[in-house]
Amino acid sequence: MSNRFLRWVDTWIEENIPPGANFDIESHEVKTKRLSEKLFAEAAAANFTNFETEEERERVTPLVLAAVSDSRDFDIDAYHLKSQLARENEDGD
């Protein structure tokens, strides 16, 4: 088990897969596969050995899937309403 690699994976996921980033253009499984391949390509560029990455492949894929499946969405309507209320409060109304 490579704890160094798993820490790197956690950081990579945080930096590359924001919450609610999947807009259902592609399925979670397809996006997971695509991003997992990108992750492993970048791991090789970050000087992780093939042994380290292949050893952890089973643990990494579910982490990527969980990040991709995160369904927290940005509610644009709520944002506009809060902005409008804030502007009204600033005007002294």
N, C-alpha and C positions, 0 to 999 in steps of 0.2 A: 504494500500500500504506500502510495506517495502522497504524504500530507502536503508537501510543498506544491505539488501539481494541483491537488484539490483546492488549496487556498487560491492558487492562480486562477482556477476555473471559476470559483465564486466571484472573484474580482472581475473576470472577463464577462460573466453573465450580468453583473450589476452595470457594467459600462456599456454593454452592447444590446441588452434586451430590457428596455424600459417597461414598467408595468402598463398593461393595457395597450401594448404596441401592436398587437395582432388585430387587424381590421377585417378578419375573415376573408381576405383575398386568397389566402392559401390555408389549407387545413393545418391544425396544430402539428400533426405528424410530419407533414411535408416541410413545414418551417423548422421543426425540430431537427430533422435530418439535414437540411441545408445549413442551419446555424451550427450544428455539431461538427459538420465537415469543416466549416470555417474556423471553428474553435480549435480543432485538431491541427489544421494547417498553421494557424498562428502559434500553437504550442510548439510545433517543430521549429518555427522561426525564433521562438523564445528559448531555444536550446534545451527543450525537454527531449529525452531519449524516446525512441519508438517503444522501448520496453515500458517506460513510465506511462505513456499515453495509452498503450494497448491494455495494460494492466487495469487501468481505471475507466476504460470505455463503458463498462456496464454500470458504473456509478454515475458517470457524467451525463449520459443520455437522459435519465429521469430528472436530473437537475435542470437541464435545458428545457425539457418538456414542461416542467412545472413553471418555469419562467415564461415560456411562450403561452401557456394556458391561463395565465393570470388575466382575469377578466375585468379588473378595475379600469373603468373607462373615465375619461375626462368629460364631465358634463358641461358642455359649452353654454347651454341655456342657464344653468345655475351660475356660471361665471358672469354672464352678461347681466343677470339680475343683481348679483352682489355688486358688480361694478356700478350699475345704475343707482342702487341704494347708497353706495359710498359717495358718489358724486352729489346726490341730493343732500346727504348729511353735511358735506363740505360747504354747500351753498347756504346753509343755515336755515333750510326749510323746515 
